[in-house]
């Protein structure tokens, strides 16, 4: 809505985020048979908003670095590359929804680099574990 200013938009987003966090928290609390406080909901809401802001900043930075004006699914994967469970979930989501991200202008090289980077990171983590065990438009 063009008549809203930034503060009004932020307040609406914050209220929506808090509602979503409260619904998730209450469902989890019910399932686990515990109680939660409204303070907990407030803290998790702040944490989620901060995480989302940082995630968007990083994805925009990746797109700009690649000289693109559009954030793609590849940028999301770059942000998640060090978290295997998240990468698996993103890959499953992409398969299930047949999303492709931005136009493939580099012949798939960027996806290959992302996958290779994830593999390299995984191998680095495996090596660390062994050492421990053995002394285009808008953004």
N, C-alpha and C positions, 0 to 999 in steps of 0.2 A: 504494500500500500504506500503510495507516494506521500500521503499526508502524515505518515508516522516518521518521527525522527529516530536517530540511532539509539537513544536511551530507551524509547518505547519498544523498539525492536528487540533490544537486549533483554528487557524485562519480560517480554513474551517468550523469547527463547529460553531464558532462565526458568520461568514458570513451567514451560513444557518439559524441560530437562528434569526439573525437580519432580514433576508428576511421574515421568517415566522411571526415574530412580526409585521413587517411593513404591511404585507398583512392583518393580523387580524385587526390591528389598522386602516388601511385605509377602510376596509369593515365596521367596527364599526362606523367610522367617517362619512362615506357616509350614513349609515342607520340613524344615529342620527343627520345628517345635521350640523356637526361641522368640524372644520379643526384641524389638528394635525401638530406638528413640527417634524423635524428629531431628535431634541434633546429628545423629548418624546419617540420616537422609541428607541433611544440609552439607555435611562434610563430604559425602560421596558425590553429591551434586557438584560441589566446587572442584573436586578432584577430576570428575568426568569432563567438566567444562574446560579445565586447564589442559587436560590430555587432548581433547578435541581441538582446541586452539593450536597446541603444539604440533599435532598431527597434520593439521591443514597447512600450517606454516612450512613444515618439512616437505609435504607433497608439492606445494607451490614452488618451493626452492628446487626440488628435483626436476619439475617440469621446465622451469626457467633455465636450469643448467643444461637441459637437453634441447634448449632453444625452441620449446613448444609453449603455446599460449593456453593449452588445455591440459588439466590434470587428468591422467589416465589411470586405469587399473594397475598398470605397471608401477606407478608412483606409490600406490597403496602397498603393493607388494614390497617395494624397496623399504618402506617404513617398517614392514613386518618381517623382514628377511631374517632377523635373529631369533624369531619365535616360531619354532617348528609347528606347534599346534595351530597358531594363527595362520601360518602359511598354508597348512593343510585345509583349514576351513575356507580360506579365500580361494584356493584352487578348486575346492568342491563347489563353492558358490558360483565361481566363474563357469565351471563345467555345466552345472545345473541350469544356469541362466544364459549360457552362450554369449557372455559379454566379451568384448574384444578390446575395450579401451580406445585410445586414440588411433587414428589412421596409421597403418604400419608403413611408415615412410623409410624405415631403415632395413627392410627385409627381415625383420624379426631379430636383428642383432641385439637390440636392447633387452628383449625377453631372455635371450641366451645369456647375456651378461648378468642379468638379475639372477637367473637360475644358477649360473656358475658362481656368482658371489655367495648365494645361499649355500651351495655345496662347499665352497671354500670355508665359509664361516662354520659350517657343521663339522668339517674336517679339523679345523682349528680347535673347536670345542672338544672333539674326540681326543685329539692329541693332548690337550690340557688335562682331560680326565685320566688318560693313561699315565701322564707324568705324576699326577696326584696319587694314583693307585700304586705306582711303582716309583719308591724314592727315585586447442589452438585458437580458442576464441576468448574464453574468460577463465579466471581462476577463482 
